[in-house]
Amino acid sequence: MTGVPASGDSRSPLEPVRIDLSDLTLDQRSAVLDHLRSTQRYHELDGNVVVVQARDQAEVRQLIASAAPWSPVDQFPVVTAAAVRRRRQATRSIAAEPDLAPRWARFVGSQIDLFLGVVVWLLVRTVIDDDRAGPVVAYVGYSALVMIAVATRGWSPGKWVVRTRVVGPDGASPGWARAVIRFAVPFIPTAAGVLVGEVSPTAGVSIGELGTIAVYAGILVRRDRRGVHDLAAGTRVVRADALRRSAAAT
């Protein structure tokens, strides 16, 4: 058996096929790899997954049957190159789907939320004349309201204005756990900067700013426009009209 089709061979060309060997013992795994190497179809090993050259799944199962006669062929999960390509194409399609909120809308929405946060802080200052307690009360109170709105409705005031929504993997409002995670992640570099700033103000500012940039950079560089906070929470931001179209279709 050779890894190169003979001249004039009209059969399908050889393609890489992945075979999962994780359920085997070390001795069985070694025996299978030795056999696959002898057939000249062995391509590479990635952890517990071996990649071989084959024309289709039937040929792969023949290789498995001869390499591991003691075990049912179905014990070995097989993934063809075509399946991997389809999965990658589906991922690219989802990542680039037109229903994602445009970057400009996400920026404008965040600035509206920031502006409203400042307004709330100024209002709180008229009641609480304390430079430490006032900002904390304003920040916690406004943030709590925003989290409630995001968890239950999928929008903050800024997102409502620009017609975008936060959704979970199922396309519905993210719920409490995801909303809390999504809000907490951007707060981590800010909190770290404040703590470090007690020792070194310059280093604290740098940590806070660089950490915040890292959290949101994915919105600019990733095809699915998800920052670290979205990835951690399992959320994405979409156009509100896309949700209406989806609801109408169902």
Backbone bond lengths (Angstrom), bond angles and torsions (degrees), N, CA, C in turn:
res aa  C-N    CA-C-N  psi(-1)  N-CA   C-N-CA  omega(-1)  CA-C   N-CA-C  phi
1 M - - - 1.478 - - 1.521 108.65 -
2 T 1.290 118.91 131.02 1.464 122.40 -176.38 1.512 110.02 -124.32
3 G 1.341 116.05 156.47 1.451 120.43 -178.16 1.506 113.85 -86.37
4 V 1.344 118.75 1.12 1.453 122.03 -178.85 1.513 109.21 -120.96
5 P 1.354 119.41 125.78 1.442 121.08 -179.64 1.516 111.18 -61.06
6 A 1.313 115.44 142.79 1.457 120.28 178.80 1.508 109.78 -68.99
7 S 1.345 115.40 157.80 1.448 120.11 179.92 1.511 110.18 -60.51
8 G 1.331 117.02 132.04 1.456 120.90 -179.68 1.503 113.68 83.16
9 D 1.375 118.29 2.30 1.463 122.00 179.11 1.520 108.49 -71.95
10 S 1.325 117.22 118.83 1.463 121.65 -176.25 1.518 112.45 -92.42
11 R 1.327 116.86 2.58 1.449 118.73 -178.98 1.523 110.92 -72.20
12 S 1.345 114.97 170.25 1.457 119.91 -179.45 1.521 110.44 -60.35
13 P 1.330 118.48 146.60 1.461 121.19 179.60 1.525 111.10 -69.21
14 L 1.322 115.37 158.78 1.456 120.16 177.51 1.528 109.89 -70.14
15 E 1.333 115.32 139.80 1.457 121.17 177.04 1.526 108.50 -136.24
16 P 1.344 116.77 152.89 1.465 118.88 178.16 1.534 111.46 -69.22
17 V 1.325 115.76 134.60 1.463 122.11 178.83 1.524 107.71 -128.89
18 R 1.323 116.95 133.71 1.461 122.29 -177.14 1.532 110.12 -95.55
19 I 1.339 116.23 133.48 1.461 122.26 178.89 1.526 108.02 -125.18
20 D 1.314 115.97 125.31 1.465 121.60 -178.23 1.526 109.54 -85.16
21 L 1.350 116.20 121.63 1.469 121.59 -179.54 1.525 111.87 -108.87
22 S 1.319 117.65 15.68 1.466 120.37 -171.47 1.529 113.20 -65.69
23 D 1.348 118.50 -22.54 1.466 120.15 -178.02 1.524 113.12 -85.08
24 L 1.322 118.34 -1.58 1.454 121.07 -176.47 1.522 111.50 -89.84
25 T 1.331 115.56 155.32 1.460 120.12 170.43 1.527 108.02 -74.87
26 L 1.325 116.45 168.94 1.465 120.02 -179.37 1.523 111.33 -60.99
27 D 1.347 117.22 -40.81 1.466 120.63 -179.22 1.521 110.57 -66.29
28 Q 1.333 116.75 -43.85 1.458 120.11 179.23 1.532 110.72 -63.91
29 R 1.311 115.71 -41.99 1.464 120.19 -179.84 1.521 110.87 -62.43
30 S 1.319 116.04 -41.63 1.461 120.66 178.78 1.529 111.23 -63.67
31 A 1.357 115.50 -41.10 1.469 119.27 179.77 1.523 111.40 -64.55
32 V 1.330 116.78 -41.72 1.464 120.95 179.46 1.520 110.55 -63.90
33 L 1.329 117.27 -44.67 1.461 120.39 -179.27 1.520 111.18 -64.51
34 D 1.337 116.99 -40.65 1.465 120.02 177.52 1.524 111.09 -60.02
35 H 1.328 116.36 -42.68 1.464 119.67 -179.33 1.526 110.86 -66.71
36 L 1.323 116.95 -43.80 1.464 119.74 -179.04 1.528 111.33 -63.90
37 R 1.341 116.27 -36.36 1.469 118.54 176.73 1.522 110.63 -64.24
38 S 1.310 116.23 -37.76 1.465 119.39 -178.41 1.520 112.48 -67.70
39 T 1.329 117.18 -24.58 1.465 119.75 179.69 1.523 112.38 -83.62
40 Q 1.321 117.23 -4.90 1.463 123.75 -177.83 1.533 111.92 64.13
41 R 1.328 117.00 18.20 1.458 120.31 175.78 1.530 111.66 -100.18
42 Y 1.311 115.51 -10.71 1.467 120.10 -179.11 1.521 109.21 -64.02
43 H 1.320 115.94 132.38 1.463 119.94 -176.82 1.524 111.18 -112.63
44 E 1.318 117.45 -57.47 1.459 120.97 -179.51 1.515 109.11 -164.66
45 L 1.339 114.86 166.72 1.465 120.90 179.59 1.515 108.12 -124.89
46 D 1.336 116.36 127.66 1.463 122.55 179.38 1.527 107.76 -125.33
47 G 1.335 115.28 93.49 1.461 118.88 -177.06 1.526 110.34 67.02
48 N 1.337 116.99 -121.59 1.461 121.77 178.48 1.525 112.64 -95.82
49 V 1.314 117.13 10.21 1.459 121.28 -178.13 1.517 109.23 -113.05
50 V 1.328 116.44 124.11 1.457 121.23 176.74 1.527 108.67 -101.63
51 V 1.315 115.86 140.83 1.453 121.36 178.69 1.522 108.01 -109.89
52 V 1.323 116.46 123.19 1.461 121.71 179.63 1.524 109.33 -120.60
53 Q 1.323 115.12 164.67 1.457 120.99 177.11 1.532 108.50 -98.48
54 A 1.321 116.59 125.52 1.462 120.80 179.82 1.525 109.19 -153.42
55 R 1.344 115.14 163.73 1.467 119.91 -178.56 1.525 112.02 -89.71
56 D 1.340 117.60 -29.55 1.452 120.17 -179.58 1.522 108.44 -162.74
57 Q 1.332 116.23 178.00 1.466 120.25 -177.92 1.516 111.79 -67.15
58 A 1.324 117.63 -31.56 1.470 120.35 179.13 1.523 110.39 -61.29
59 E 1.329 115.61 -42.91 1.461 118.99 179.18 1.521 111.10 -67.24
60 V 1.330 116.01 -36.27 1.460 119.58 177.07 1.521 110.70 -62.33
61 R 1.323 116.37 -42.29 1.470 119.98 -179.03 1.531 110.85 -66.93
62 Q 1.311 117.13 -31.54 1.466 119.38 174.39 1.523 110.64 -65.34
63 L 1.328 115.53 -41.85 1.463 119.65 177.52 1.524 110.86 -61.93
64 I 1.343 115.87 -43.44 1.463 119.86 -179.79 1.521 110.77 -64.52
65 A 1.332 116.72 -43.25 1.468 120.79 -178.68 1.524 111.52 -60.57
66 S 1.335 116.58 -38.00 1.463 119.22 179.93 1.520 112.00 -79.44
67 A 1.345 116.61 -28.61 1.462 120.20 -178.49 1.521 112.32 -81.97
68 A 1.340 117.21 -30.69 1.464 121.48 -176.87 1.523 109.64 -135.46
69 P 1.324 118.05 69.03 1.474 120.49 -177.13 1.521 113.69 -66.23
70 W 1.339 116.77 -15.20 1.466 119.52 -178.80 1.521 112.91 -81.26
71 S 1.316 118.43 -9.24 1.458 121.06 -171.12 1.520 111.10 -125.88
72 P 1.362 118.18 145.39 1.463 120.60 174.94 1.524 110.88 -59.49
73 V 1.304 116.22 140.73 1.457 120.93 -178.73 1.528 110.98 -60.03
74 D 1.344 116.58 -34.72 1.465 120.94 -176.40 1.518 112.89 -67.95
75 Q 1.343 117.05 -9.49 1.459 119.61 179.59 1.529 110.93 -68.87
76 F 1.307 117.64 -21.01 1.457 121.86 -174.06 1.525 110.78 -101.50
77 P 1.327 118.69 105.77 1.463 119.71 175.44 1.528 110.52 -61.96
78 V 1.338 116.29 130.92 1.461 122.06 -177.13 1.525 108.73 -120.06
79 V 1.318 115.95 132.65 1.458 121.39 176.96 1.521 108.21 -125.96
80 T 1.319 117.85 119.10 1.453 121.25 -179.25 1.524 110.79 -81.48
81 A 1.322 114.63 161.95 1.471 119.62 177.71 1.517 110.88 -61.08
82 A 1.343 116.69 -36.50 1.465 120.02 179.58 1.526 110.93 -62.14
83 A 1.353 116.29 -39.66 1.460 119.69 178.88 1.525 110.86 -66.30
84 V 1.343 115.92 -38.56 1.461 119.54 177.81 1.521 110.14 -63.84
85 R 1.344 116.85 -41.83 1.460 120.08 178.64 1.523 111.44 -62.86
86 R 1.354 116.12 -42.24 1.462 119.01 179.51 1.526 110.94 -62.84
87 R 1.333 115.91 -39.62 1.463 119.83 -180.00 1.526 110.63 -64.95
88 R 1.344 116.52 -41.97 1.462 119.99 179.50 1.518 110.87 -66.26
89 Q 1.343 116.96 -40.43 1.458 120.17 178.91 1.527 110.80 -63.85
90 A 1.350 116.04 -39.51 1.467 119.60 178.88 1.520 110.61 -65.50
91 T 1.358 116.37 -39.54 1.459 120.32 178.63 1.516 110.68 -63.63
92 R 1.357 116.55 -44.27 1.465 119.61 178.67 1.518 110.86 -63.05
93 S 1.346 116.78 -37.41 1.463 120.22 -179.30 1.515 111.04 -65.30
94 I 1.344 115.66 -42.14 1.461 119.63 179.71 1.522 110.19 -67.40
95 A 1.352 115.47 -41.62 1.457 118.96 -176.78 1.518 112.22 -65.83
96 A 1.328 117.23 -31.14 1.456 120.06 -175.39 1.523 112.19 -104.54
97 E 1.320 116.82 13.67 1.449 119.05 -174.48 1.532 111.12 -61.56
98 P 1.341 117.29 144.27 1.466 120.29 -175.61 1.523 113.64 -69.93
99 D 1.336 118.26 -10.44 1.461 120.35 -179.09 1.531 112.80 -76.06
100 L 1.327 117.34 -12.54 1.457 119.24 178.86 1.527 110.48 -65.36
101 A 1.322 115.36 143.66 1.464 119.83 179.26 1.519 110.07 -65.07
102 P 1.329 118.07 135.00 1.467 119.54 178.34 1.528 110.88 -63.99
103 R 1.315 115.40 153.12 1.467 119.95 -176.51 1.521 111.46 -63.21
104 W 1.319 117.06 -37.32 1.461 118.49 -179.03 1.530 110.60 -63.38
105 A 1.349 116.53 -36.91 1.464 120.12 -179.96 1.528 110.58 -66.66
106 R 1.321 116.52 -38.70 1.462 118.98 179.00 1.523 110.56 -66.19
107 F 1.340 117.00 -38.83 1.467 119.86 178.74 1.526 111.04 -66.48
108 V 1.320 116.33 -48.20 1.464 119.76 -178.87 1.523 110.50 -62.62
109 G 1.332 116.84 -42.82 1.463 120.27 178.96 1.518 112.00 -60.34
110 S 1.339 116.73 -41.06 1.469 119.68 179.95 1.531 111.19 -66.87
111 Q 1.339 116.65 -35.97 1.464 119.29 179.30 1.525 111.43 -69.59
112 I 1.325 116.69 -34.98 1.474 120.03 175.90 1.524 109.87 -64.16
113 D 1.332 116.36 -43.92 1.471 119.99 177.97 1.524 110.52 -61.61
114 L 1.335 116.37 -41.45 1.460 120.16 179.74 1.524 110.58 -64.03
115 F 1.324 117.11 -43.00 1.469 121.31 179.48 1.530 110.83 -61.78
116 L 1.327 116.29 -43.78 1.462 119.25 179.58 1.525 111.05 -65.69
117 G 1.349 115.71 -34.89 1.454 118.81 176.19 1.517 111.95 -61.76
118 V 1.334 116.61 -40.22 1.465 120.52 177.63 1.522 110.35 -65.36
119 V 1.339 117.41 -40.76 1.464 121.17 178.62 1.530 110.21 -60.17
120 V 1.338 116.01 -44.24 1.474 120.12 178.79 1.526 110.08 -61.35
121 W 1.320 116.36 -41.97 1.464 120.17 179.95 1.534 110.91 -62.32
122 L 1.334 116.66 -42.43 1.465 119.73 179.12 1.526 111.44 -64.13
123 L 1.333 116.07 -37.67 1.463 119.42 177.58 1.523 111.62 -67.19
124 V 1.330 115.98 -39.86 1.472 119.92 179.55 1.527 110.16 -65.13
125 R 1.314 117.03 -34.94 1.465 120.49 -179.04 1.526 111.63 -62.11
126 T 1.320 117.28 -27.85 1.476 119.21 178.58 1.525 111.54 -72.00
127 V 1.320 116.31 -18.21 1.466 120.90 -179.66 1.520 111.49 -103.56
128 I 1.347 116.00 -42.64 1.465 121.75 -178.61 1.521 108.34 -111.42
129 D 1.314 116.90 103.81 1.468 121.75 -177.66 1.526 109.75 -90.65
130 D 1.325 114.17 67.19 1.465 119.99 -179.03 1.524 107.08 -143.58
131 D 1.327 116.92 119.82 1.459 120.71 -175.06 1.526 112.94 -66.38
132 R 1.320 118.70 -19.38 1.465 120.88 178.47 1.527 111.27 -96.35
133 A 1.310 116.71 -49.55 1.464 120.14 -175.83 1.522 111.81 -71.68
134 G 1.339 117.62 -36.89 1.457 121.06 -176.73 1.519 113.65 -57.41
135 P 1.343 118.53 -55.02 1.462 119.58 178.85 1.522 113.50 -60.58
136 V 1.335 116.69 -35.93 1.473 119.69 -179.63 1.525 110.42 -65.74
137 V 1.325 116.67 -45.91 1.465 120.34 179.35 1.529 110.67 -62.20
138 A 1.340 115.85 -44.03 1.462 119.85 -179.51 1.523 110.85 -63.34
139 Y 1.346 116.19 -45.20 1.467 120.97 -177.60 1.526 111.35 -64.45
140 V 1.323 115.93 -49.38 1.469 119.85 -177.93 1.524 110.84 -65.50
141 G 1.336 117.19 -43.19 1.462 120.01 -178.64 1.514 112.68 -64.96
142 Y 1.320 117.23 -47.42 1.472 120.65 -179.67 1.528 110.78 -66.73
143 S 1.337 116.50 -41.59 1.462 120.46 179.50 1.519 111.46 -61.94
144 A 1.329 116.47 -39.58 1.462 119.86 179.12 1.526 110.88 -62.65
145 L 1.334 116.56 -42.28 1.465 120.11 178.44 1.526 111.14 -63.16
146 V 1.328 116.06 -42.70 1.472 120.16 179.67 1.524 110.52 -63.99
147 M 1.344 116.87 -42.85 1.463 119.94 -179.47 1.523 111.21 -63.39
148 I 1.321 117.01 -39.48 1.467 120.38 177.97 1.528 110.39 -61.39
149 A 1.335 115.69 -44.00 1.460 119.97 -179.58 1.531 111.33 -65.73
150 V 1.334 116.99 -42.44 1.468 120.59 -179.92 1.522 110.46 -66.63
151 A 1.326 117.10 -43.09 1.465 120.74 -177.19 1.524 111.81 -64.73
152 T 1.324 116.78 -39.83 1.463 119.90 -172.97 1.527 113.91 -97.53
153 R 1.346 116.72 -29.30 1.463 120.27 -175.72 1.521 113.37 -120.23
154 G 1.331 117.02 -17.29 1.458 120.02 179.62 1.512 114.75 86.68
155 W 1.317 118.56 6.13 1.461 118.54 -179.88 1.521 111.94 -136.76
156 S 1.320 113.80 153.52 1.462 122.84 166.89 1.527 106.00 -103.20
157 P 1.329 119.03 172.57 1.471 118.65 178.07 1.529 112.91 -54.96
158 G 1.343 116.53 -42.61 1.454 119.48 179.49 1.519 112.73 -64.15
159 K 1.329 116.35 -41.54 1.470 119.57 178.87 1.528 111.14 -67.85
160 W 1.305 116.87 -33.07 1.459 119.40 177.34 1.529 110.53 -63.82
161 V 1.339 116.13 -40.47 1.463 120.31 -179.05 1.533 111.12 -65.63
162 V 1.339 117.39 -43.10 1.473 120.04 -176.51 1.529 111.93 -90.81
163 R 1.319 117.04 5.27 1.468 122.75 174.25 1.530 112.93 64.18
164 T 1.318 116.11 49.10 1.457 121.12 173.63 1.523 108.81 -124.04
165 R 1.321 115.93 161.44 1.459 120.90 -178.75 1.526 110.23 -140.44
166 V 1.344 115.80 147.08 1.460 122.44 171.99 1.520 107.76 -92.47
167 V 1.338 116.67 129.82 1.465 120.70 -179.74 1.520 109.75 -130.92
168 G 1.337 114.92 157.81 1.450 120.89 174.84 1.516 111.04 -89.12
169 P 1.336 117.84 -171.42 1.466 120.68 -178.66 1.523 113.69 -60.44
170 D 1.348 116.98 -26.70 1.456 120.37 -178.81 1.526 112.86 -89.66
171 G 1.322 117.55 2.60 1.457 121.03 179.43 1.512 114.36 84.09
172 A 1.329 117.58 -0.23 1.460 121.60 178.85 1.532 109.85 -96.06
173 S 1.321 116.23 175.41 1.469 120.11 176.23 1.525 109.33 -54.91
174 P 1.321 118.12 144.86 1.466 119.98 -169.57 1.522 115.84 -67.12
175 G 1.331 119.01 -25.74 1.463 119.77 -177.43 1.521 111.17 87.46
176 W 1.335 115.41 172.80 1.459 120.59 -171.52 1.520 113.33 -66.15
177 A 1.321 118.06 -48.59 1.473 120.49 -175.13 1.524 111.08 -60.92
178 R 1.318 116.76 -48.14 1.464 120.11 -178.74 1.530 111.15 -66.20
179 A 1.324 117.11 -38.11 1.462 120.10 179.71 1.526 110.75 -64.42
180 V 1.339 116.96 -41.82 1.464 120.58 179.59 1.523 110.27 -64.73
181 I 1.341 117.26 -45.26 1.472 120.62 179.79 1.523 110.01 -62.38
182 R 1.326 115.85 -44.66 1.466 120.12 -177.63 1.526 111.15 -62.15
183 F 1.308 116.34 -34.35 1.474 119.71 179.37 1.521 111.22 -80.28
184 A 1.342 117.74 -35.80 1.459 120.94 -173.88 1.517 112.69 -72.19
185 V 1.330 117.74 -36.08 1.470 120.56 -175.31 1.530 112.42 -58.19
186 P 1.349 120.21 -48.60 1.467 118.43 178.06 1.530 113.47 -64.34
187 F 1.332 117.41 -20.74 1.462 120.98 -178.98 1.530 111.51 -76.68
188 I 1.349 117.55 -21.90 1.469 121.28 -175.91 1.532 112.11 -60.13
189 P 1.350 120.21 -52.24 1.475 118.08 179.13 1.528 112.72 -63.82
190 T 1.335 117.33 -32.40 1.464 119.88 177.51 1.523 110.66 -64.51
191 A 1.342 115.95 -45.62 1.465 119.97 178.65 1.524 111.12 -64.17
192 A 1.342 116.09 -40.00 1.468 119.28 178.66 1.519 110.55 -63.98
193 G 1.326 116.19 -40.00 1.459 119.75 178.35 1.515 112.53 -63.52
194 V 1.319 116.69 -39.01 1.470 120.76 179.11 1.527 110.21 -64.84
195 L 1.334 116.53 -43.43 1.472 119.91 -178.99 1.526 110.87 -65.60
196 V 1.329 116.91 -46.06 1.468 120.01 179.50 1.528 110.14 -66.49
197 G 1.345 115.81 -33.21 1.458 119.76 -179.31 1.511 113.94 -62.58
198 E 1.338 117.26 -22.00 1.467 120.00 175.94 1.515 111.02 -65.12
199 V 1.330 116.34 -27.16 1.467 121.59 179.63 1.526 111.02 -97.36
200 S 1.356 114.50 -46.38 1.468 120.35 -178.66 1.523 108.67 -138.18
201 P 1.315 118.38 101.37 1.468 120.94 -178.09 1.521 113.00 -55.96
202 T 1.326 117.71 -40.32 1.468 120.72 -178.95 1.526 110.88 -64.64
203 A 1.326 116.51 -45.78 1.465 120.22 179.05 1.520 110.68 -65.55
204 G 1.321 116.96 -36.78 1.460 119.96 179.18 1.510 112.26 -62.83
205 V 1.342 116.13 -43.20 1.462 119.88 177.91 1.524 110.81 -63.21
206 S 1.339 116.42 -43.20 1.465 120.76 -179.37 1.521 111.36 -61.99
207 I 1.318 117.17 -45.05 1.463 120.85 -179.69 1.520 110.52 -63.22
208 G 1.317 116.28 -44.53 1.462 119.65 179.78 1.513 112.36 -61.66
209 E 1.339 116.37 -45.49 1.462 120.02 -176.54 1.527 111.50 -71.14
210 L 1.326 117.38 -47.52 1.467 120.18 -178.68 1.532 110.97 -65.53
211 G 1.328 116.19 -38.31 1.458 119.63 178.37 1.517 111.87 -64.32
212 T 1.321 116.52 -40.98 1.463 120.68 178.72 1.519 110.72 -65.21
213 I 1.331 117.11 -41.58 1.466 120.45 177.18 1.523 110.55 -60.61
214 A 1.336 116.60 -42.84 1.464 120.39 -179.65 1.527 111.47 -62.72
215 V 1.328 116.98 -37.46 1.464 120.88 -179.35 1.524 110.83 -63.39
216 Y 1.325 116.67 -43.05 1.465 120.79 -173.24 1.530 114.39 -96.00
217 A 1.322 118.14 -5.61 1.468 120.77 -175.49 1.528 112.37 -60.01
218 G 1.332 116.57 -32.80 1.460 119.87 -178.57 1.523 113.32 -59.42
219 I 1.332 117.23 -27.32 1.466 120.43 179.09 1.527 110.03 -62.13
220 L 1.330 116.60 -32.21 1.457 121.26 -178.93 1.520 112.87 -88.89
221 V 1.333 117.51 -37.49 1.471 119.42 -169.97 1.525 114.06 -101.71
222 R 1.321 119.01 -20.40 1.454 120.62 -178.89 1.533 110.73 -89.28
223 R 1.325 115.64 145.71 1.460 119.80 178.88 1.520 111.98 -66.13
224 D 1.346 116.82 -31.15 1.462 118.99 179.84 1.528 112.43 -88.73
225 R 1.352 116.81 2.15 1.470 122.66 174.29 1.534 112.59 57.16
226 R 1.316 115.81 39.26 1.460 120.43 -179.92 1.519 110.01 -110.24
227 G 1.333 115.74 128.41 1.446 120.74 174.14 1.520 109.93 -83.69
228 V 1.325 115.44 -179.62 1.468 119.79 179.62 1.520 110.42 -59.88
229 H 1.341 117.11 -35.86 1.473 120.12 -179.07 1.529 110.90 -66.11
230 D 1.333 117.51 -36.66 1.464 120.34 176.68 1.528 111.41 -69.97
231 L 1.331 116.31 -41.71 1.465 120.16 179.98 1.527 110.62 -63.93
232 A 1.323 116.44 -42.13 1.467 120.16 -179.26 1.527 111.50 -66.51
233 A 1.332 116.21 -37.31 1.466 120.63 -176.86 1.524 113.06 -88.78
234 G 1.336 117.68 -12.56 1.458 119.95 -176.89 1.523 112.20 72.71
235 T 1.337 116.26 34.14 1.465 120.64 -178.05 1.523 110.46 -116.93
236 R 1.311 115.76 168.13 1.458 122.78 170.83 1.518 107.35 -148.18
237 V 1.320 116.07 162.54 1.465 121.42 -178.36 1.527 107.99 -112.25
238 V 1.328 115.92 125.71 1.466 121.15 -175.13 1.526 110.12 -125.16
239 R 1.320 115.20 169.72 1.461 120.79 174.42 1.532 109.11 -71.50
240 A 1.303 116.87 140.82 1.464 120.58 178.83 1.525 110.80 -64.66
241 D 1.341 117.30 -35.44 1.461 119.08 -178.77 1.526 111.33 -68.73
242 A 1.354 117.84 -24.37 1.454 120.05 176.67 1.522 110.58 -67.45
243 L 1.334 116.41 -37.49 1.468 120.12 177.24 1.538 110.68 -66.26
244 R 1.328 116.06 -37.61 1.478 118.23 178.81 1.525 110.46 -66.31
245 R 1.346 116.50 -39.62 1.466 119.01 178.21 1.505 111.22 -63.94
246 S 1.337 115.84 -40.81 1.468 120.07 179.78 1.529 111.03 -64.41
247 A 1.346 116.63 -41.90 1.455 120.24 179.93 1.521 110.47 -66.03
248 A 1.339 117.70 -38.35 1.449 120.73 179.43 1.520 111.99 -67.12
249 A 1.340 116.02 -33.48 1.456 120.30 -178.87 1.512 111.93 -70.10
250 T 1.332 116.02 -27.20 1.462 119.01 -179.69 1.517 111.31 -90.43
